[in-house]
Amino acid sequence: MPKYLIEASYTTDGVKGLIKEGGSKRREAVEQLLRSVGGKLEVLYFAFGQTDAFAIVDLPDNVSVAAASLAVNAAGLVQVRTTVLLTPEEMDQATKKSVSLRAPGT
C-alpha cells in the first residue's frame, strides 16, 4: 500500500481541542479516519515549530488521501499537507524509465 507523509498544523481552536483531549485521543481519531478510507497509521509524532504533527500513513490510493484530506481541512481545526513517499525499489524503477525531455530554452 502506498505511504504518505502527512504534516499537520493546528488552528487556535484545534490546539484547544488537542489540550482538552490529549495526544492519545488524537491518535485514535486519526486511526479511525484512516480506517474509514481503507488505510492505517504507521506512526504519529507531535512536534514543536511550524508543523504541529507528522504522520506516516498507508492508504490505498491518491483518491483515498484526497478524501481524508478534504474532510480534515473542511473541519477547519487543522491544515494538512501530504507528500507521497517512494520506496527505494520504486526509485529504482523510476531511474530505469526512459524519459524524453526538451529542457526550457533548448
Secondary structure, 3 states (H helix, E strand, C coil): CCEEEEEEEECHHHHHHHHHHCHHHHHHHHHHHHHHCCCEEEEEEECCCCCCEEEEEECCCHHHHHHHHHHHHHHCCEEEEEEEECCHHHHHHHHHCCCCCCCCCC
